[in-house]
């Protein structure tokens, strides 16, 4: 059965417990039907064993890499095979704590028809060392240069920032993302949404903010343990 939504996840290192917490919350709180595609970037723990068991009871596809190709290339692998209208990127260290953010962000996407939605974060374009290439969006570079000049006339200590959907929980229109060339491999996981958002704007498309405090990126141990105690484990096991 073809679903409207695919959840795309990349994982690496020793993140099995985090991944398990995230998936427990994802399935518990979400009413919409979805498929999960997970890229394993050479995990060093029991992630693949866990996913193998989970794939027996859930609609999960696993892509196994022989090296860590980073989040950017991993998401492009997912975009190359996904067959749904929407793709929700979720980081393995994200935690859901109280309600159904997936259903809410899907409704917002259907209502607004933008290309990209996620909780915003402020990105300083001048201080982020990862942002050194502008070839993909020269028009946006010119606009930022103009804004920089204007801001400096107000106060020399001011600088231009841009508000972007954060990549840990980000819903995408698959056709639009493919239209602009997917993720730019020059930008690794901590700047990957910047280039994507700029190219969408260059193409006359747009993005929007998702407001929901139940989506927690990199929660404290205390928050994680409290959430873990409240949610049933998909495999019926205790961590």
Buried (B, 14 or more C-beta within 10 A) or exposed (E): EEBEBBBBBBBBBEBBBBBBBBBBBBBBBBEBEBBBBBBBBBBEBBBBEBBEBBBEEBEBBBBEBEEBBBBBBBBBBBBEEBEBBBBBBBBBBBBBBBBBBBBBBBEBBEEEEBBBBBBBBEBEBEEBEBBEEBEBBEEBBEBBEEBBEEBEEEEEEEBBBBEBBBBBBBBBBBEBBBBBBBBBEBBBBEBBBBBBBBBBBBBEBBBBBBEBEBBBBEBEEEEBEEBBEEBEBBBEEEE
